[in-house]
Each structure stands twice: as C-alpha cells, then as structure tokens.
Amino acid sequence: MSTEEMDMAYREKRRKNNESAKRSRDAKREKEELLEREHFRLQQSNAKKRAYLYFLDVIARNLEQRLKSSS
C-alpha cells in the first residue's frame, strides 16, 4: 500500500469517525432536551396536584368547622 493510499485510508477513517462522533453528540443533545421537557412537564403536573391538594384541604377544614359548630 502506497503512502498516498494510506493517507486516503486514514482520511476516510477520520471522516467516518467524525460523522459517528457528530451523530453521538446529536443523539445525546436530543436525549437531554427530551429529559428537560419531561422534567418541566412533571413539575407542572406536580404543581397542579399540590394546588388541588391544598384546595381539598381547605374544603376538609371548612367541613370540620361546620361539623364542630353544628354539634
């Protein structure tokens, strides 16, 4: 194998490696973005559930007070 052929083979190997590394970085970035969106969605869901729990707690306390005052 001549020096020129070895140089061409090396460049092709580097090109393939660079493409593979780029695909890997892109996949990692996409996965991180997906996780960030899911994290945000779960935070929103938890906030809604906390608000609903607070609402139910207020209702329960109100009912307890009514029961105590009616007896």
MODELLER restraints for C-alpha pairs under 7 A, 6 or more apart:
rsr = mdl.restraints
at = mdl.atoms
